[in-house]
Amino acid sequence: MRQIERPPLAALNKEQYHARLVERMAQVVGADIAEIYRAAPGGKERLVVRCMGCQHPTTCSAWLDRHVEGASATPLYCRNSETLAAHVV
C-alpha cells in the first residue's frame, strides 16, 4: 500500500488532524474515500465531525500506524465504521 506524503500530524489543526485520520482509516480498510465524500450525506464534513467526537484519536493514530499494510475492519471504537465498511472496494 503506497503512503501519501503529508505534513506531520502535529502540524495540523484539530479538523485537519481528524480529516487525516478519516482518510488514513479509509485507506487501511480499503474504502473508496472519494466515493464516500460524494455519496455520504454531509460528505467529508460529516465524517470529520464524527471523528472529532471520538475519545480515541491517539489510540486511533497508533492503530493506523500498526496497520499500514491494511486491515479487514476498523477498530470497534471507530465512529465511521459503518460508512467506511459500506464503501470497501
C-alpha positions as CSV (number, residue, x, y, z in Angstrom):
1,M,0.0,0.0,0.0
2,R,1.5,3.3,-1.1
3,Q,1.7,6.1,1.5
4,I,1.0,9.6,0.5
5,E,3.5,12.3,1.7
6,R,1.7,14.7,4.1
7,P,2.7,17.2,6.8
8,P,3.3,15.6,10.2
9,L,0.1,15.3,12.3
10,A,1.4,17.6,15.0
11,A,1.5,20.4,12.4
12,L,-2.3,20.2,11.8
13,N,-5.2,21.9,13.5
14,K,-7.9,19.6,15.1
15,E,-10.1,19.5,12.0
16,Q,-7.2,18.7,9.7
17,Y,-5.9,16.1,12.1
18,H,-9.3,14.3,12.2
19,A,-9.7,14.6,8.4
20,R,-6.3,12.9,8.1
21,L,-7.4,10.1,10.5
22,V,-10.6,9.5,8.4
23,E,-8.6,9.4,5.2
24,R,-6.0,7.0,6.7
25,M,-8.7,4.8,8.1
26,A,-10.4,4.6,4.7
27,Q,-7.1,3.7,3.1
28,V,-6.3,1.0,5.7
29,V,-9.6,-0.8,5.3
30,G,-9.8,-0.3,1.5
31,A,-12.7,2.1,1.4
32,D,-13.1,4.5,-1.5
33,I,-12.9,7.8,0.3
34,A,-13.7,9.9,-2.8
35,E,-16.9,7.9,-3.2
36,I,-17.8,8.3,0.4
37,Y,-17.3,12.1,0.3
38,R,-19.6,12.2,-2.8
39,A,-22.2,9.8,-1.6
40,A,-22.5,10.2,2.2
41,P,-25.0,12.7,3.5
42,G,-22.9,15.7,4.6
43,G,-19.9,14.3,2.8
44,K,-16.4,14.9,4.2
45,E,-17.6,17.3,6.9
46,R,-19.9,14.7,8.5
47,L,-17.2,12.1,8.7
48,V,-14.7,14.5,10.1
49,V,-17.2,15.8,12.7
50,R,-18.0,12.3,13.8
51,C,-14.3,11.6,14.1
52,M,-13.7,14.8,16.1
53,G,-16.3,13.5,18.6
54,C,-14.3,10.3,19.2
55,Q,-12.5,9.9,22.6
56,H,-9.7,7.8,21.0
57,P,-7.7,9.9,18.4
58,T,-4.3,9.0,19.9
59,T,-5.2,5.3,20.1
60,C,-6.6,5.5,16.5
61,S,-3.5,7.1,15.1
62,A,-1.3,4.4,16.8
63,W,-3.7,1.7,15.4
64,L,-3.4,3.1,11.9
65,D,0.4,3.2,12.3
66,R,0.3,-0.5,13.1
67,H,-2.0,-1.4,10.2
68,V,-0.3,0.5,7.2
69,E,-0.5,-2.8,5.2
70,G,-4.2,-2.9,5.6
71,A,-7.0,-4.3,7.9
72,S,-10.2,-6.1,7.3
73,A,-12.2,-3.7,9.5
74,T,-11.9,-0.5,11.6
75,P,-11.3,-0.7,15.4
76,L,-14.6,-1.2,17.3
77,Y,-14.5,2.4,18.6
78,C,-14.4,4.0,15.1
79,R,-17.5,6.3,14.7
80,N,-17.3,6.0,10.9
81,S,-17.0,2.2,10.8
82,E,-20.4,1.6,9.1
83,T,-19.9,4.2,6.4
84,L,-16.4,3.0,5.7
85,A,-17.5,-0.7,5.6
86,A,-20.2,0.2,3.1
87,H,-17.7,1.6,0.6
88,V,-14.9,-1.0,0.7
89,V,-13.7,-1.7,-2.8
